[in-house]
Amino acid sequence: MANNQTLIPVAEPVIGDKELAYVTECLKTGWISSLGKYVTTFENRFADYCNTQYGVATFNGTVALHLLAAALNLGPGDEIIMPSLTFVATANAIQYTGATPVFVDSEYGSWNIDPAVVEAAITPRTKAIIAVHLYGHPADMDPLREIAQAHNLLLLEDAAEAHGACYKGQRVGGLSDAAIFSFYGNKIMTTGEGGIIITNDQALSERAFFLENQGRYSDNPYWHPEVAFNYRMTNIQAAVGVAQLERIADLITIRQRNAAYYNQRLAEIDGLTLPPNQDWAENVYWMYSVLLDDTLPLNRDELRQKLRAANIDTRPFFYPVHQLPMYDTKQSLPVAEDLSRRGINLPSGATLTIAQVDYVCDELIKILT
Ligand SMILES: Cc1ncc(COP(=O)(O)O)c(C=O)c1O
């Protein structure tokens, strides 16, 4: 039975006995900081899950991005191309280093960075392109790789929202020079707060590990040759992560099952654009999202209010970062702006039952038809 008395959340974590057992072990043994077996186990298993060789776990996804940028030596004078339609952390992490985020438009087909506009944004200062796999659908990586190779640029992935998503049969995170993920509580899998860098580049992973450990070498722990950070993941976070990784297939299957059901039921509403699912992609639907056509009787924000009154929680799409006050580039990026204005994230988490999806669809049909 759909419960229309309690709020249906957008995305809640699934925490069970394994998470409890592994965390309890940390607490009982005293391995509660960043030393302990779970951190390395998690780094290795997550890297392996993405078919990469090295993982460097961090205490959240934002610092994973900053650490990656620092380990790649990005800094003042460097330009980094990224989609404007992303969570603000992608741009902020670049800004922390003194490098400049350069915003480009998205494409309707995947809601991700439009490879067709990237080349025009390249200058002699460009160092890297960051693809973001928005809301769980991969960006179109092959053309981006071709551009990166042709111009000798790094290609990076912000895969914070797309654990397990595939591009042409390959898991995201392993499609570029290096990638980051977030394990915040609403993500496909969680460690509470948490993040990771994954890569096949051993030197890069060692450099990231050095920088997240206050810039020290294990054989001389209080000799710090550089200003560095403490960005380490704790053993407790990693214990949750190891347990979550053991159930990630189920977490993804539930989201995909719910998405298929949403697609089936919402197809009858004229004026709704359903989420992208390119034939080269496997979408993991971190956020099951739709776009509202302007022909509908009410706009996105009015719809959100009505859903809220029916105890259904939703989120608006991110603002395009180029419009936020600290960036405010005065660019016109029409696709990103349009998607942002019309997009809504519906309840999507792996705790969501088919009965709840049914209830959300009933309400949407009632309001919009
Ligand atoms: C695209 C993207 N990048 C980076 C982050 C930052 O991750 P965190 O919240 O773990 O710092 C997020 C988090 O939601 C995100 O969606």
The ligand as a Gaussian input file, in Angstrom:
#p B3LYP/6-31G(d) Opt

LIG

0 1
 C       28.279000      15.985000      -9.581000
 C       28.753000      16.058000      -8.157000
 N       30.043000      16.336000      -7.922000
 C       30.532000      16.392000      -6.678000
 C       29.741000      16.174000      -5.568000
 C       30.322000      16.354000      -4.216000
 O       30.229000      15.247000      -3.380000
 P       30.065000      15.404000      -1.806000
 O       28.682000      15.862000      -1.537000
 O       30.344000      14.015000      -1.308000
 O       31.101000      16.378000      -1.328000
 C       28.394000      15.857000      -5.756000
 C       27.568000      15.603000      -4.590000
 O       26.447000      15.556000      -4.444000
 C       27.881000      15.815000      -7.083000
 O       26.585000      15.559000      -7.312000

